[in-house]
Amino acid sequence: MIDNPFTMVVLIVAIIAISRVLQAKYGVVRRHKGEELIARGPDPEAERLRAEVKALKDRVAVLERLATDGSSALEREFEKLRDRD
């Protein structure tokens, strides 16, 4: 199948590279004697940032709605926001 030794070396290097990428993707870490799967839990910082982005998106949606409504509706919304704080 593989007649050229150079092709065989390239294939072996490609297989090793692909396996290393898959190991990194799935969290397999090499220790002294064997491999160990490290469970990746939810990152608290990432969760906090997601919540902050959601809150900001909600605020932008309110501001967009206020900007597109009529002036009397705008005044009512401002009053609601003042009362809420």
C-alpha positions in Angstrom: 0.0 0.0 0.0 2.6 2.6 1.1 5.8 2.1 -1.0 7.6 5.3 -0.1 9.1 5.6 3.4 8.6 9.4 3.3 4.9 8.9 2.8 4.8 6.6 5.8 6.6 9.2 8.0 4.2 11.9 6.9 1.2 9.6 7.7 2.5 8.8 11.1 3.1 12.5 11.9 -0.4 13.4 10.7 -2.0 10.7 12.8 -0.1 11.8 15.9 -1.1 15.5 15.3 -4.7 14.6 14.8 -4.8 12.5 18.0 -3.2 15.4 20.0 -5.8 17.8 18.7 -8.6 15.4 19.7 -7.0 14.8 23.1 -6.9 18.5 23.7 -10.5 19.0 22.6 -11.9 16.3 24.9 -9.7 17.2 27.9 -7.4 14.2 28.0 -4.2 15.1 29.8 -1.1 13.0 29.8 0.3 12.2 33.3 3.3 10.3 34.4 1.8 6.9 33.9 -1.0 6.9 31.4 -3.7 9.4 30.5 -6.5 10.9 32.5 -9.7 12.6 31.5 -10.3 15.9 33.1 -13.9 16.9 33.4 -14.5 20.5 32.2 -17.2 22.0 34.3 -18.9 25.3 33.6 -16.6 28.3 34.1 -18.0 30.6 36.8 -16.5 33.6 35.1 -18.0 32.7 31.7 -21.4 32.2 33.4 -21.2 35.6 35.0 -20.3 37.2 31.7 -23.2 35.5 29.9 -25.6 36.8 32.6 -24.2 40.3 32.2 -24.5 40.2 28.4 -28.1 39.0 28.8 -28.9 41.9 31.1 -27.3 44.3 28.7 -29.3 42.9 25.8 -32.5 43.3 27.8 -31.6 46.9 28.6 -30.8 47.6 24.9 -34.2 46.1 23.9 -35.9 48.4 26.4 -34.1 51.4 25.0 -34.9 50.5 21.4 -38.5 50.1 22.4 -38.5 53.5 24.1 -36.8 55.2 21.1 -39.4 53.8 18.7 -42.6 54.5 20.8 -44.4 57.8 20.9 -43.5 60.6 23.3 -46.2 59.8 25.8 -45.3 56.2 25.9 -41.7 57.2 26.3 -42.6 59.3 29.4 -44.6 56.4 30.9 -41.6 54.0 30.4 -39.2 56.4 32.0 -41.6 56.7 35.0 -41.7 52.9 35.2 -37.9 52.7 35.2 -37.6 55.4 37.9 -40.1 53.6 40.1 -38.3 50.3 39.6 -35.0 51.6 40.9 
